[in-house]
Amino acid sequence: MLGALLLTLILSYKFTVDTQKKWTLPKGAATINRDLLEMRGNVAQLADVAPTKPRDQNWLSIVAAADFVGVKVTPVVIKVKNLDSYQGNLKSWSGVITGDVTVVLSLIDKLQKELPIYLYTYAIEGKVIKLNFTCVGS
Amino acid sequence: MSSISHSHDRESSEYIQIGIPIVIDGSEVVVVRDSIGDRLAKDPNGVVNQVLPAGSDGRPAIFIDEADISAMRNSYPGVKVYGLWQILFENGRVKLGSEVVIGKTRRVGGNYIRMRPETDFSDAGNILESGEYIGERIASLKNYDLNEAIKVDLAVLGLKLPSKPAYSRRELYEQFEGKKRRRWINVAGICALLVLATGVYNFQLYNAYNQEASIFKAKKAELDKLTVAFNELKSTRIEHQPNDSIPIGILKGLSMLDPGLKTAPATEKAASSFAQGQSHSLITSPAFPVDPGKVIPGITTQRNQLLQYEIKLNQAGGGK
């Protein structure tokens, strides 16, 4: 009799534990509220930003500005994205700008205030800089 | 004669009689012969039931023959059965003191208790056996004159019924089985309750889980939608406008200070870069007279053997 009682107790307990295991919420349930809040914030923040100009137009502006001050822009095709290249979602064109250090740096400084230009590796030797960059846009 | 037959009338019985229903203490009962001492208990053929355990004064236990109980059940169903000596001892009617004690339950004869010969006849521990006699003699004790025996008062008046009537083996077994069955029914009930409680508890947990799961599902769907929207926004908008004006300013200053400035030879791991997390490493002309670190803020310098200054920009590349 006691055995039957004990058995029932044990089986009931086991059943409860087993079903509880089955009824666990998926991963991410604990942080869903925070994640949702954060993502809402992200979207709201980004929605406030005006869309960028088209990439092609930005690229042409850079080439034209470089041409104007007499420095050379050579297009480069990035085959594999890495830490030294643009990784975002926008359309991008990359290139190398070559010329006098002061002229190139001044030009880039000015252009970065208006256009989305990301700068990467560079080499300076004998007053000449070779600077990798990526121009992005929609 | 008429007075004797009157005394044996069952309705108005004043004395205990064996084997017919009589009224004791307001209840109709049947008194049967019972047996005190070892004789019946040791009988290998008889089935006997103890109705009164041995007394603390040494009196042996009292038994009733199963057959007697069955016979009374057949004749008087539903009437409680008690043993003669059981009733008498429980009511304190038996006064020991002679070798034989008799209860005259019939017109000619009755029941007797015999003590062990040549012992203390007042000691209940010395009871040898009980039995029935017919006439004026006990069969096994022919020489004993029953007039010398102590006679037990058999008057019904003032008798109390013993706490436990006699039951046959079968009745005792059925009582035991009945008790067992009731206990099992109770246990089964408790088990059923447990199972029910477990079911209800789990059902509630399941409901709670379902509710939470559906809330989570809705939130997850919203999050996924927002993530898609966010990625779409990211393909047309820039989160942070790139701005490298600080390192550009430093580089401009350095190149004006030293026209022979060059970047440190690029290795696989470390080329000068504006990219996030990368560093800027530059070297001045040999034997450069001025420590650029003293002129331009935001850099760290170190002189090497060629008297060049090795320069590192303190700030890592701008945000990408």
Interface residues (C-beta under 8 A of the other chain):
Chain A: M1 A4 L5 T8 L9 S12 F15 T16 T19 Q20 W23 L25 P26 G28 A29 I32 N33 D35 L36 M39 R40 N42 V43 Q45 L46 A47 V49 A50 P51 T52 L83 D84 Y86 Q87 G88 N89 L90 K91 V101 T102 L105 S106 I108 D109 Q112 K113 P116 I117 Y118 L119 Y120 T121 Y122 A123 I124 E125 G126 K127 V136 S138
Chain B: R183 W184 V187 A188 I190 C191 L194 V195 A197 T198 Y201 N202 L205 Y206 Y209 E212 A213 F216 K219 K220 E222 L223 L226 T227 A229 F230 N231 L233 K234 S235 T236 R237 I238 E239 Q241 P242 N243 D244 S245 I248 G249 L251 K252 S255 M256 P259 G260 L261 K262 T263 A266 A271 S272 S273 F274 A275 Q276 G277 Q278 L282 G317 G318 K320
